[in-house]
Amino acid sequence: MPGLLNRYAFDRRVWADSSYRSKANEAAITAAGRRSMVHFRKPKGRPMPGPHQRANRARSAVRLAVEHVVAEQKARIRLFIRTTGLARATVKIGLANLSSISVA
């Protein structure tokens, strides 16, 4: 994760799924002067603590709004890449780009 932190980014918060929560990642986020907005994991065999549950709910609301915008943009171009191999995917994207060119 340290390689993904852009020091020139406007937003100082780092948003991520709970799979990215680790001591090493949290230390890297703090060392970069960022605020972690990574979801909390549920402790094994125990219920999720109330404050963590509320924090995850608030973070999910923000994430939901962003993901809906991205999904809408993807749906507009109606491009699903279900191919095996980079070459086939590149051709499919190229054809999609050609089809969106309007001829006057």
C-alpha positions in Angstrom: 0.0 0.0 0.0 2.8 2.6 0.6 3.4 2.7 -3.2 -0.2 3.7 -3.8 -0.2 6.7 -1.5 0.2 9.9 -3.6 1.6 12.7 -1.5 0.1 15.3 -3.9 -3.5 14.1 -3.5 -5.9 16.6 -2.3 -7.8 14.4 0.1 -5.8 13.2 3.1 -8.1 10.2 3.8 -7.4 6.7 2.6 -10.5 4.7 1.8 -10.3 0.9 1.5 -12.0 -2.4 2.1 -11.3 -4.3 5.4 -9.0 -6.7 3.5 -6.5 -3.8 3.5 -6.5 -3.4 7.3 -3.2 -4.5 8.7 -0.7 -3.1 11.1 1.8 -2.5 8.3 -0.8 -0.6 6.1 -2.1 1.4 9.1 1.5 2.4 9.9 2.2 3.4 6.3 -1.0 5.5 6.1 0.0 7.3 9.4 3.6 7.8 8.3 2.3 9.4 5.0 0.3 11.9 7.1 -3.0 10.4 6.0 -6.2 9.4 7.9 -7.2 5.8 7.6 -10.8 5.2 6.5 -10.3 1.5 6.1 -13.2 -0.7 7.3 -12.8 -2.5 10.5 -12.8 -6.3 10.6 -15.1 -8.3 12.8 -13.2 -10.1 15.6 -13.3 -13.9 15.2 -15.9 -15.5 17.4 -17.2 -12.2 18.8 -19.7 -9.6 17.7 -18.5 -6.4 16.0 -18.0 -3.6 18.6 -20.6 -0.8 18.4 -18.2 2.0 17.5 -16.6 -0.1 14.8 -20.0 -1.0 13.4 -21.1 2.6 13.2 -17.8 3.6 11.6 -18.1 0.9 9.0 -21.7 2.0 8.3 -20.7 5.6 7.7 -17.8 4.6 5.5 -20.0 2.3 3.5 -22.4 5.1 2.8 -19.6 7.1 1.2 -18.3 4.1 -0.7 -21.7 3.3 -2.0 -22.2 6.7 -3.5 -18.8 6.6 -5.3 -19.4 3.0 -6.5 -22.8 3.9 -7.9 -21.3 6.7 -10.0 -18.6 4.4 -11.3 -21.1 1.6 -12.1 -23.3 4.1 -14.0 -20.4 5.3 -16.1 -19.5 1.7 -16.9 -23.1 0.8 -17.8 -23.3 3.8 -20.2 -20.5 2.4 -22.3 -21.9 -1.1 -22.0 -18.5 -2.7 -22.2 -17.9 -5.9 -20.4 -14.5 -7.5 -20.9 -14.9 -11.2 -20.5 -11.9 -12.4 -22.5 -8.9 -14.4 -21.8 -5.7 -12.5 -22.4 -4.5 -8.9 -22.6 -4.4 -8.9 -26.4 -8.1 -9.8 -26.8 -9.1 -7.3 -24.1 -7.1 -4.6 -25.9 -8.8 -5.3 -29.2 -12.2 -5.2 -27.6 -11.5 -1.8 -25.9 -10.1 -0.5 -29.2 -13.3 -1.5 -31.1 -15.4 0.0 -28.4 -13.5 3.3 -28.8 -13.8 3.2 -32.5 -17.6 2.7 -32.3 -18.0 5.8 -30.1 -16.4 8.1 -32.7 -19.1 10.2 -34.3 -18.8 11.0 -38.0 -20.1 14.4 -38.9 
